Amino acid sequence: MNVIYIMIGVSIVIAILFLVIFIKSVKSGQYEDVYTPSVRMLFEDELIKKEKNN
């Protein structure tokens, strides 16, 4: 029975840690650029061809 209490405590600490890391990354602006990934896939082939030619 004591193991359950320890596991619940550890899981709550881990959940809080992930929440803090998530909030920190959102405040730093990591998720603000939603346009570039969609455009990057369109021009990726051109970058690979330029690297092979050089």
C-alpha positions in Angstrom: 0.0 0.0 0.0 2.9 2.4 0.7 4.2 1.9 -2.8 1.0 3.3 -4.3 1.4 6.5 -2.2 5.0 6.8 -3.4 4.0 6.3 -7.0 1.2 8.9 -6.8 3.6 11.4 -5.3 6.3 10.8 -7.9 3.7 11.0 -10.8 2.4 14.3 -9.5 5.9 15.7 -9.3 6.7 14.6 -12.8 3.4 16.0 -14.1 4.1 19.4 -12.5 7.6 19.3 -14.0 6.3 18.8 -17.5 3.7 21.5 -17.0 6.4 24.0 -15.9 8.6 23.1 -18.9 5.6 23.4 -21.2 4.6 26.8 -19.9 8.2 28.0 -20.1 8.5 26.9 -23.8 5.2 28.6 -24.6 6.3 31.9 -23.0 9.6 31.8 -24.9 7.7 31.7 -28.2 8.6 28.2 -29.4 5.2 27.5 -30.8 4.5 30.9 -32.5 5.9 30.0 -35.9 3.2 28.0 -37.6 3.8 29.2 -41.2 7.5 28.2 -41.8 7.1 24.4 -41.4 4.4 24.3 -44.1 6.6 26.3 -46.5 9.8 24.5 -45.7 8.6 21.2 -47.2 7.9 23.0 -50.5 11.5 24.3 -50.9 13.4 21.4 -49.3 14.1 19.7 -52.6 15.6 22.9 -54.0 18.0 23.1 -51.1 19.1 19.4 -51.5 19.7 20.0 -55.3 21.8 23.1 -54.6 24.0 21.1 -52.1 24.6 18.3 -54.5 25.6 20.7 -57.3 28.3 22.3 -55.2 
